[in-house]
Amino acid sequence: MEILSDRPDLANVDVCGVRRAINIGLLEGEALAPGDWILIHVGFALSKIDEAEAASAMDFLESIGQAYEDEIAALRESMIEQG
């Protein structure tokens, strides 16, 4: 959604309707812009991916059923604050 102007190593993202600040430091040198798709794991952007790859990943996650639903519920309930 946006790269934070005061913290260029952080970006606000939307993960299934949950907004979070994530660390994008591992993608230093990669051209990133609002609307890009990125692979995130435990609050870190691991790689920039295209929309087809993102859709494929979401299809897989949704296909595993309850485990995916539990993970999204836990994400919505967690509180992560910017430092």
C-alpha positions in Angstrom: 0.0 0.0 0.0 2.8 2.4 0.9 6.4 2.7 1.8 6.8 4.7 5.0 8.6 8.0 4.4 10.2 8.1 7.8 11.2 4.4 7.8 12.1 3.4 4.2 12.8 -0.2 5.5 9.0 -0.5 6.3 5.9 -0.7 4.2 2.3 -0.8 5.1 0.7 -3.8 3.4 -2.8 -5.4 3.2 -2.8 -9.1 3.9 -6.4 -10.5 3.3 -7.9 -7.3 4.7 -5.5 -7.0 7.6 -3.1 -4.0 7.4 0.4 -4.4 8.7 3.8 -2.7 8.7 6.3 -5.2 7.3 10.1 -5.0 6.9 11.2 -4.6 3.3 14.9 -4.4 4.0 15.6 -7.7 2.4 14.4 -6.3 -0.9 16.8 -3.4 -0.9 17.6 -2.4 -4.4 14.4 -3.9 -5.7 12.0 -1.3 -7.3 8.9 -1.4 -5.1 5.7 0.6 -5.5 2.2 0.5 -4.1 0.2 -2.3 -5.9 3.2 -4.6 -6.1 2.8 -8.2 -4.9 5.3 -9.4 -2.4 5.9 -12.7 -0.6 5.8 -12.1 3.2 6.9 -14.4 6.0 6.8 -13.5 9.7 6.7 -9.8 8.9 9.5 -9.7 6.3 9.2 -9.2 2.6 11.1 -12.1 1.0 10.6 -11.4 -2.7 8.6 -9.5 -5.2 6.2 -11.7 -7.2 3.8 -11.2 -10.1 0.1 -11.3 -9.8 -0.3 -14.8 -11.3 2.2 -16.2 -8.7 0.3 -14.4 -5.9 -3.0 -15.8 -7.1 -1.5 -19.3 -7.2 -0.2 -19.0 -3.7 -3.5 -17.7 -2.4 -5.4 -20.5 -4.2 -3.1 -23.1 -2.5 -3.5 -21.5 1.0 -7.3 -21.3 0.6 -7.3 -25.0 -0.5 -5.8 -26.2 2.8 -9.0 -25.1 4.5 -9.2 -24.7 8.2 -5.5 -24.2 8.8 -5.6 -21.2 6.5 -8.7 -19.8 8.2 -7.0 -20.3 11.6 -3.9 -18.4 10.4 -5.9 -15.5 9.1 -7.9 -15.3 12.3 -4.7 -15.2 14.3 -3.3 -12.5 12.1 -6.5 -10.4 12.6 -6.3 -10.8 16.4 -2.6 -10.1 16.8 -1.4 -6.6 17.7 1.9 -5.5 16.1 2.9 -1.9 16.7 5.4 0.2 14.8 8.5 1.2 16.9 
